[in-house]
Amino acid sequence: MTVMKNDTKKEYPAYAAIDIGSNAVRLLIKQLEDDERPLFSKVLLVRVPLRLGFDVFSEGRISSKKEKNMVRLMKAFRHLMKIYDVEDYRACATSAMRDSENGREIMRAVEEKAGIRIDIIDGQEEARMIYNNHVEYMKGRKGNFMYVDVGGGSTEINLLSDGELVCSRSYNIGTVRILSEVVAESEWKRLKSDMKDLAISYPGINIIGSGGNINKLFKIVKSKDNRYSRMPVSALREIYGELKPLTVGQRMEKYALKPDRADVIVPAAEIFLTIAEITGAGFIYVPVIGLADGIIDGLYQKRRRAAGE
């Protein structure tokens, strides 16, 4: 994608976010278009399914092959950032790198060989970054809204009441962990207990979904009925019932899914349905948000603070 520049207009910087997840690694580049609002336009999005979590959650460490591929990918991302004149970037690794025995060793190798510094962030910071990207959007909003971000290794939850953040929580329950059969029963109990307590304290919760799986599920639902502006939980339950008994190959063929989406989409639906059913939510809003957007918002806010704004 080409960024068109108009010499008569003020040129704003481009920012990049690298999100190193348990299933895929993403590079997102955005260009600031308006400093007052602020308004960004997406310049580039690259997604590569390295699937680090399948190594980590079964073997406890990332294989040497995937380590080499990680270095190669970070070198490619560094060159892409140069091409798009990126002013500032941040690379964040989440659950898989966090739990890997050799995660920090790989982090050092990437910095030495590819020139990309990686921050391994905990679940609470991950949840806050996703929330912070939508502070302005939620200001003045009345009611109870729960941001739910389902990843390969963890699920992050932020609850807002009348526009104010009341809690951020992280659970080691993710799509790759479920497929690897390593989610502790105690973690499911903690999630369910917390959701029950929050539903009592904050009735009428609306869910806002984040992550590639809920985006894809909503697209499938909309293909059946394009009148939807939000996803009814009943429609999610129906499509889950259709996907669950199919093989990965059958899901790929019937719903035009990539291999690395066709397997994780079912456990993602299970997590969203569990939370929706406990909280009593009838709908899930899907505004296509994620950690990478939160990273770029953080870079923009850092620039404003440095400028004394």
Secondary structure, DSSP 8 states (H G I E B T S, - for coil): ------TTS----EEEEEEE-SS-EEEEEEEEEETTTTEEEEEEEEEE---HHHHHHHHSS--HHHHHHHHHHHHHHHHHHHHTTEEEEEEEE-HHHHH-TTHHHHHHHHHHHH---EEE--HHHHHHHHHHTTHHHHTT--SEEEEEEE-SS-EEEEEEETTEEEEEEEES--HHHHHTT---HHHHHHHHHHHHHHHHHS-SEEEEEESHHHHHHHHHHHHH-TT-SSEEHHHHHHHHHHHTTS-HHHHHHHHT--HHHHTTHHHHHHHHHHHHHHHT--EEE-----HHHHHHHHHHHHHHHHTT-
